[in-house]
Amino acid sequence: MNLTDTGAHFYEVYETKDGRHVAVGAIESQFYALLLKGLGLESADLPPQMDPKSWPAMKRRFADIFRTKTRAEWEQVFAGTDACVSPVLSPTEATANDHMRARGAFTQSGAVTQPAPAPRFSRTPGEIGRPPPLPGEHTTAALAHWGLSAARIQELREAGAIA
């Protein structure tokens, strides 16, 4: 178990009461203290943050707590804090998110909204050179590249497995 591979209870994604999720990344002690406060826990009653033997039990405890409120309710609990807790957004939510809009994280290419090129540099800005492919546009070429015969590709097409 490592700190950042979801081994630690303070670096994990948790399901909320409404089946949505929040991401937690409170590695540093000052952020962890704010996380505990938002969860209604007292550090004096808990094992040391960096004790990996306690992480599985703490993950279960955190999971139980996060399931007591909806994602929106947890957003309110941690709003304006540095607790390193944020909502996990769907692609549609992400494109409408105020923070993502302010950062220019998404762009339009043709009729498709997609992530903007990153990283962004002032002297050499990235750009999208062409629109994204249409669904199924490269299916035949891709399957042939992966070794499927023309006959097998035709079988898949006739079976409705591919467009």
Secondary structure, DSSP 8 states (H G I E B T S, - for coil): --TTTT-STTEEEEE-TTS-EEEEE--SHHHHHHHHHHHT--GGGS--TT-GGGHHHHHHHHHHHHTTS-HHHHHHHHTTS-S-EEE---HHHHHH-HHHHHHT-EEEETTEEEE--SS--SSS-----S----TTTTHHHHHHHTT--HHHHHHHHHTTS--
